[in-house]
Amino acid sequence: MKIASAILLLINEDYMLPCLNKQLLGIECTGCGIQRAAVLLFHGEFLEAFNMYPAIYPLILLSGFLLLDNFIKIKYSNKISIILIVTSVATILINYILKFF
């Protein structure tokens, strides 16, 4: 019951954390949009989540792989982790640069 109420609070837009970088400096940070993208994923709006924050899917893959690697030893896990990390960081940076244009 507590987990369900915590998830409901997380997917409620009234309780989202504001971006301090955007409030103080007037420019978005590299993480702007990830909360709303997560909410959109919970609502099943997968394309809208990608449009909001394209790095959501590489980050989910990376998190899932790292979690799975803790329980099951995967061959070449270091190489796979590096590829997923580079993909996630590249997606975040490309998205951040494209926001300015």
C-alpha positions in Angstrom: 0.0 0.0 0.0 2.8 2.4 0.8 4.6 1.7 -2.5 1.4 2.4 -4.4 0.9 5.7 -2.7 4.6 6.6 -3.3 4.2 5.8 -7.0 1.0 7.9 -7.2 2.9 10.8 -5.6 5.7 10.4 -8.1 3.5 10.4 -11.1 1.5 13.4 -9.9 2.8 16.5 -11.7 1.9 18.7 -8.7 4.7 17.1 -6.7 7.5 17.4 -9.3 10.7 19.0 -8.3 11.5 22.3 -10.1 14.7 22.7 -12.0 16.8 25.1 -9.9 19.2 25.7 -12.8 16.3 26.9 -14.9 14.9 29.0 -12.1 18.1 30.7 -11.1 20.0 30.9 -14.4 17.2 30.8 -16.9 18.6 27.9 -18.9 17.7 24.3 -18.8 20.0 21.7 -17.3 20.9 18.3 -18.9 18.2 16.6 -16.8 15.3 18.9 -17.6 12.4 16.8 -18.7 13.3 13.4 -17.1 10.6 13.7 -14.4 7.9 14.4 -16.9 9.2 11.7 -19.2 9.0 9.2 -16.4 5.4 10.3 -15.7 4.6 9.8 -19.4 6.1 6.3 -19.3 3.9 5.4 -16.3 0.9 6.6 -18.2 1.9 4.5 -21.2 2.7 7.4 -23.5 6.0 6.1 -24.8 6.5 8.4 -27.9 5.7 11.5 -25.8 8.2 10.3 -23.2 10.8 10.1 -25.9 10.0 13.5 -27.2 10.2 15.0 -23.7 13.5 13.4 -22.8 15.1 11.1 -25.5 17.7 9.7 -23.1 15.0 8.0 -21.0 15.3 4.8 -22.9 19.1 4.4 -22.8 19.0 5.3 -19.1 16.4 2.6 -18.5 18.4 0.1 -20.4 21.6 1.0 -18.5 19.8 0.8 -15.1 18.2 -2.5 -16.0 21.5 -4.0 -17.2 23.4 -2.9 -14.1 20.7 -4.2 -11.9 20.6 -7.6 -13.7 24.4 -7.7 -13.7 24.3 -7.6 -9.9 22.3 -10.8 -9.7 23.5 -12.7 -12.8 27.1 -12.5 -14.0 27.0 -11.5 -17.6 29.9 -12.2 -20.0 31.5 -9.0 -21.3 29.5 -6.9 -18.8 32.2 -4.2 -18.6 32.1 -3.7 -22.4 28.3 -3.7 -22.5 28.2 -1.2 -19.5 30.6 1.1 -21.3 28.6 1.0 -24.5 25.4 1.8 -22.6 27.0 4.6 -20.6 28.4 6.2 -23.7 25.1 5.9 -25.5 23.3 7.5 -22.5 25.7 10.3 -22.1 25.8 11.0 -25.9 22.0 11.0 -26.0 21.8 13.4 -23.1 24.5 15.8 -24.6 23.0 15.7 -28.1 19.5 16.5 -26.7 20.9 19.3 -24.6 22.7 20.9 -27.5 19.7 20.6 -29.8 17.5 22.4 -27.2 19.4 25.6 -27.9 18.6 25.5 -31.7 
